[in-house]
Amino acid sequence: MSFFKKLKESISQKTETVTKQFRDGLEKTRKGFVEKVSDLVIRRKKIDEEFYEELEEILIGADVGVNTVMALIDDLRVEVKKRKIEDAADLQPVLSEKLTELLRGDENPGLQMSTDGITVILFVGVNGVGKTTTIGKMAHRFKQEGKKVMLAAGDTFRAGAIEQLEVWGQRAGVEVIKQQSGSDPAAVMYDAVRAAKQRGVDVLLCDTAGRLQNKTNLMEELNKIFRVIQREIPDAPHEVLMVLDATTGQNALSQAKLFGEKSGVTGLVLTKLDGTAKGGIVIAIRQELNLPVKFIGLGEKIDDLQPFDSEQFVHALFAGLIQAEEEAEQADAAE
């Protein structure tokens, strides 16, 4: 059975709406990446050095990352020899198979939830990446699952951040714990944890500052927040999610490296994937940081934040090829 067929069967067991969200959300990347690969296959037909060079360029252009691309091309060379592949068209399923492996990694990308009591999730990331929006969408998601959710407005320095979180709190129908603008973020977290305990909350989602306006080091501020939370709930935070804007490509990777090394990040959320043709950044980040991508943003709507699924991702990218393969099989059967 071909890889595409296996992928299709695996996807068919998943929700059609989610599959459509992935397909629609990754349309720009599909056009900017997979269609270029298909065009290369049609033009070159034969797998030679020029073919590999062009494929390398396409992958780097999709922000897959130079190191990852070099390793991937080496891998493909080995597979071509091993499977005795001569026709370039036969390389597409192998490429998609390799991409799935790169994206999957070893970990289960699901969120770590507390087995007993409140789950605390801390959100970090620079300003403008969609952190507050992500928190609002995740609150909605947990609420839909029947959980009692609370938000903590710990980004007390950015103008409008508290109000923005309040708007999302209203949209999702959840309470927001806040103090005045410019307050100590750790004090907000203390209030939020105490309130969450008193009100029997299941999930506490905490916003943090993307930068500070005073001279205090941002990492010191985060460590203070950690200490305050852990005094009240020793095994918290259960997740520290770094939010990155996929449209910034390699900049997102640099941010993640700088931020992630020092702030105890456990997973990533990639927003605005629907707005970029360079969705390959998911692969680069996954490989270079060895951190799981937990969620991806595929649109503006409140339910467009989806748990990351490597099979859905690759299926969405190669949807056109999967359909073409099915049509070819049907035509053969009809003859």
C-alpha positions as CSV (number, residue, x, y, z in Angstrom):
1,M,0.0,0.0,0.0
2,S,1.4,3.4,-0.9
3,F,2.3,6.0,1.7
4,F,-0.4,8.4,0.5
5,K,-3.0,5.7,0.7
6,K,-2.0,4.8,4.3
7,L,-2.0,8.5,5.2
8,K,-5.5,8.9,3.7
9,E,-6.8,5.9,5.6
10,S,-5.3,7.3,8.9
11,I,-6.9,10.7,8.2
12,S,-10.3,9.2,7.4
13,Q,-10.7,8.2,11.0
14,K,-10.3,11.8,12.1
15,T,-12.9,14.6,12.2
16,E,-13.7,16.0,8.7
17,T,-14.0,19.5,10.0
18,V,-10.5,19.4,11.5
19,T,-9.1,17.9,8.2
20,K,-10.8,20.8,6.3
21,Q,-9.3,23.4,8.8
22,F,-5.8,22.0,8.2
23,R,-6.4,21.9,4.4
24,D,-7.7,25.5,4.2
25,G,-5.2,26.8,6.7
26,L,-2.2,25.4,4.9
27,E,-3.3,26.5,1.4
28,K,-0.6,29.1,1.0
29,T,2.1,26.7,2.0
30,R,0.7,24.0,-0.3
31,K,0.9,26.5,-3.2
32,G,4.3,27.8,-2.3
33,F,5.9,24.4,-1.5
34,V,4.2,21.3,-2.7
35,E,3.1,22.7,-6.1
36,K,6.7,23.8,-6.7
37,V,7.8,20.2,-5.9
38,S,5.2,18.8,-8.3
39,D,6.3,21.2,-11.0
40,L,10.0,20.1,-10.4
41,V,9.0,16.5,-10.8
42,I,7.1,17.1,-14.1
43,R,10.0,19.2,-15.5
44,R,12.9,17.0,-14.5
45,K,11.5,13.5,-14.4
46,K,15.0,12.1,-13.7
47,I,16.6,12.2,-10.3
48,D,20.0,13.7,-10.7
49,E,22.2,16.3,-9.1
50,E,20.3,19.2,-10.6
51,F,17.1,17.7,-9.3
52,Y,18.4,17.5,-5.7
53,E,19.8,21.1,-5.9
54,E,16.4,22.5,-7.1
55,L,14.6,20.5,-4.4
56,E,17.0,21.9,-1.8
57,E,16.2,25.4,-3.0
58,I,12.4,24.8,-2.7
59,L,12.7,23.4,0.8
60,I,14.9,26.2,2.0
61,G,12.5,28.7,0.4
62,A,9.6,27.2,2.4
63,D,11.7,27.9,5.6
64,V,12.3,24.2,6.4
65,G,15.8,25.4,7.6
66,V,19.2,24.8,6.1
67,N,20.4,22.1,8.6
68,T,17.1,20.2,8.3
69,V,17.1,20.4,4.5
70,M,20.7,19.1,4.2
71,A,19.9,16.1,6.4
72,L,16.6,15.5,4.5
73,I,18.3,15.5,1.1
74,D,21.0,13.1,2.4
75,D,18.1,10.9,3.7
76,L,16.4,11.0,0.3
77,R,19.6,10.1,-1.5
78,V,19.9,6.9,0.6
79,E,16.2,6.0,0.0
80,V,16.5,6.5,-3.7
81,K,19.5,4.1,-3.8
82,K,17.9,1.6,-1.5
83,R,14.5,1.5,-3.2
84,K,16.1,1.9,-6.7
85,I,13.9,4.9,-7.5
86,E,14.6,6.3,-11.0
87,D,11.4,8.3,-11.7
88,A,11.2,11.6,-9.9
89,A,7.4,11.2,-9.4
90,D,8.1,8.2,-7.2
91,L,10.0,10.4,-4.8
92,Q,7.0,12.5,-3.7
93,P,5.5,9.9,-1.4
94,V,9.0,9.3,0.1
95,L,9.4,13.0,0.7
96,S,6.0,13.2,2.4
97,E,6.9,10.1,4.5
98,K,10.2,11.7,5.6
99,L,8.4,15.0,6.5
100,T,5.9,13.2,8.7
101,E,8.8,11.5,10.5
102,L,10.5,14.9,11.0
103,L,7.4,16.4,12.4
104,R,6.3,13.6,14.6
105,G,9.4,13.3,16.8
106,D,9.4,11.1,19.8
107,E,7.0,12.9,22.2
108,N,3.3,12.8,22.4
109,P,2.4,16.4,21.6
110,G,-0.7,16.4,23.9
111,L,-0.9,18.9,26.7
112,Q,0.3,17.8,30.2
113,M,-2.7,18.1,32.4
114,S,-2.8,17.8,36.2
115,T,-4.3,14.5,37.3
116,D,-5.4,16.0,40.6
117,G,-6.5,19.7,40.9
118,I,-5.8,22.7,38.8
119,T,-3.8,22.6,35.6
120,V,-1.7,25.8,35.2
121,I,-0.5,26.7,31.7
122,L,1.9,29.6,31.3
123,F,2.2,31.5,28.0
124,V,5.4,33.2,27.0
125,G,6.5,35.0,23.8
126,V,7.4,38.4,22.4
127,N,4.7,41.0,21.8
128,G,2.7,40.8,18.6
129,V,2.8,37.0,18.0
130,G,-0.8,36.4,19.0
131,K,-0.3,35.2,22.6
132,T,-3.4,36.8,24.0
133,T,-5.5,35.6,21.1
134,T,-4.1,32.1,21.6
135,I,-5.0,32.1,25.3
136,G,-8.6,33.2,24.4
137,K,-9.0,30.5,21.8
138,M,-7.6,27.9,24.2
139,A,-10.0,29.0,26.9
140,H,-12.8,28.5,24.5
141,R,-11.5,25.0,23.6
142,F,-11.3,23.9,27.3
143,K,-14.7,25.4,28.0
144,Q,-16.2,23.3,25.1
145,E,-14.7,20.3,26.8
146,G,-16.7,21.1,29.9
147,K,-13.9,22.4,32.0
148,K,-14.0,25.4,34.3
149,V,-11.5,27.9,33.0
150,M,-9.9,31.1,34.4
151,L,-7.5,33.6,32.8
152,A,-4.7,35.5,34.6
153,A,-3.8,38.9,33.0
154,G,0.0,38.8,33.8
155,D,1.1,41.0,30.9
156,T,0.7,44.2,32.9
157,F,3.1,46.3,30.9
158,R,1.9,46.3,27.3
159,A,-0.7,48.9,26.6
160,G,-4.1,47.3,26.1
161,A,-3.0,43.8,27.0
162,I,-5.3,43.5,30.0
163,E,-8.3,44.8,28.1
164,Q,-7.6,42.5,25.2
165,L,-7.6,39.5,27.5
166,E,-10.8,40.7,29.1
167,V,-12.5,40.8,25.6
168,W,-11.4,37.2,25.0
169,G,-12.6,36.2,28.4
170,Q,-16.0,37.6,27.6
171,R,-16.0,35.8,24.2
172,A,-15.1,32.5,25.8
173,G,-17.3,33.1,28.8
174,V,-14.6,32.8,31.4
175,E,-13.4,34.9,34.4
176,V,-10.3,37.1,34.1
177,I,-8.2,37.9,37.2
178,K,-6.4,41.2,36.8
179,Q,-4.8,44.2,38.5
180,Q,-4.0,47.7,37.3
181,S,-1.8,48.3,34.3
182,G,1.9,48.3,35.5
183,S,1.2,46.1,38.5
184,D,3.6,43.3,39.5
185,P,2.8,40.3,37.3
186,A,3.8,37.9,40.1
187,A,1.1,39.5,42.3
188,V,-1.5,38.9,39.6
189,M,-0.5,35.2,39.4
190,Y,-0.8,34.9,43.2
191,D,-4.3,36.4,43.1
192,A,-5.2,34.1,40.2
193,V,-4.0,30.9,41.8
194,R,-5.8,31.7,45.0
195,A,-9.0,32.5,43.2
196,A,-8.7,29.4,41.0
197,K,-8.4,27.3,44.2
198,Q,-11.4,28.9,45.8
199,R,-13.6,28.6,42.8
200,G,-12.9,25.0,41.9
201,V,-11.2,25.9,38.5
202,D,-9.9,23.1,36.3
203,V,-7.6,25.1,34.1
204,L,-5.8,28.4,34.8
205,L,-4.3,30.0,31.7
206,C,-1.7,32.7,32.5
207,D,-0.6,35.5,30.2
208,T,2.9,36.9,30.7
209,A,4.8,40.0,29.4
210,G,6.6,39.8,26.1
211,R,9.0,42.5,27.3
212,L,9.3,44.8,30.3
213,Q,9.4,48.6,30.3
214,N,11.6,48.8,33.3
215,K,15.1,47.5,33.7
216,T,14.1,44.2,35.4
217,N,15.2,41.2,33.3
218,L,12.3,39.4,31.7
219,M,13.7,36.0,32.7
220,E,13.9,37.2,36.4
221,E,10.3,38.2,36.2
222,L,9.3,34.8,34.8
223,N,11.3,33.0,37.5
224,K,9.4,35.1,40.1
225,I,6.1,34.0,38.5
226,F,7.2,30.4,38.7
227,R,8.1,30.7,42.4
228,V,4.8,32.3,43.2
229,I,2.8,29.7,41.4
230,Q,4.8,26.8,42.8
231,R,4.4,27.9,46.4
232,E,0.6,27.4,45.9
233,I,0.7,24.5,43.5
234,P,4.0,22.6,43.8
235,D,3.9,20.7,40.4
236,A,2.8,23.8,38.4
237,P,3.0,25.2,35.8
238,H,2.2,22.0,34.0
239,E,3.0,23.5,30.6
240,V,5.0,26.6,29.5
241,L,3.9,27.3,26.0
242,M,5.9,29.6,23.8
243,V,3.7,31.4,21.2
244,L,5.5,32.1,17.8
245,D,4.2,33.9,14.7
246,A,4.7,31.5,11.8
247,T,4.7,34.4,9.3
248,T,8.0,35.7,10.7
249,G,9.8,32.4,9.6
250,Q,13.4,32.2,10.7
251,N,12.9,35.1,13.1
252,A,10.4,32.9,15.0
253,L,13.1,30.2,15.2
254,S,15.7,32.7,16.6
255,Q,13.1,34.0,19.1
256,A,12.4,30.4,20.2
257,K,16.1,29.7,20.7
258,L,16.7,32.9,22.8
259,F,13.5,32.6,24.8
260,G,13.3,28.8,25.1
261,E,16.7,28.2,26.5
262,K,16.0,30.2,29.7
263,S,12.3,30.1,30.3
264,G,11.7,26.3,30.7
265,V,9.5,26.1,27.6
266,T,7.7,22.7,27.3
267,G,6.0,23.2,24.0
268,L,5.2,25.6,21.1
269,V,2.2,27.2,19.6
270,L,2.6,28.4,16.1
271,T,0.1,31.1,15.1
272,K,-0.9,32.6,11.7
273,L,0.1,29.5,9.7
274,D,-2.8,30.3,7.3
275,G,-1.1,33.7,6.5
276,T,2.3,32.3,5.3
277,A,3.6,30.3,2.3
278,K,6.5,29.2,4.6
279,G,4.8,26.6,6.7
280,G,8.0,24.6,6.6
281,I,9.1,26.6,9.6
282,V,7.1,24.1,11.7
283,I,9.6,21.4,10.5
284,A,12.6,23.7,11.2
285,I,11.5,24.6,14.7
286,R,10.6,21.0,15.5
287,Q,14.0,19.8,14.4
288,E,16.3,22.5,15.7
289,L,14.7,23.0,19.1
290,N,13.6,19.4,19.7
291,L,10.4,20.9,21.3
292,P,7.0,19.6,20.4
293,V,4.6,21.8,18.5
294,K,1.5,21.4,20.6
295,F,-1.0,23.7,18.8
296,I,-1.2,25.6,15.5
297,G,-3.3,28.6,14.5
298,L,-5.1,28.1,11.2
299,G,-7.3,31.1,10.9
300,E,-9.1,34.0,12.7
301,K,-12.1,32.1,14.1
302,I,-12.3,31.2,17.8
303,D,-12.1,27.4,16.9
304,D,-9.2,27.8,14.5
305,L,-6.6,26.8,17.1
306,Q,-6.0,23.1,16.6
307,P,-3.8,20.5,18.3
308,F,-0.8,19.9,16.1
309,D,-1.1,16.6,14.1
310,S,1.8,15.6,11.9
311,E,-0.4,13.4,9.7
312,Q,-3.0,16.0,9.2
313,F,-0.3,18.6,8.4
314,V,1.4,16.4,5.7
315,H,-2.0,15.3,4.4
316,A,-3.1,18.9,4.0
317,L,0.1,19.8,2.1
318,F,-0.1,16.8,-0.3
319,A,-3.9,16.7,-0.6
320,G,-3.7,17.4,-4.4
321,L,-1.3,14.6,-5.0
322,I,-3.4,12.2,-2.9
323,Q,-6.5,13.1,-5.0
324,A,-4.5,12.7,-8.2
325,E,-3.3,9.2,-7.1
326,E,-6.9,8.2,-6.3
327,E,-8.1,9.4,-9.7
328,A,-5.4,7.5,-11.5
329,E,-6.3,4.3,-9.6
330,Q,-10.0,4.8,-10.5
331,A,-9.1,5.3,-14.2
332,D,-7.0,2.1,-14.2
333,A,-9.8,0.2,-12.6
334,A,-12.3,1.4,-15.2
335,E,-10.1,0.3,-18.1
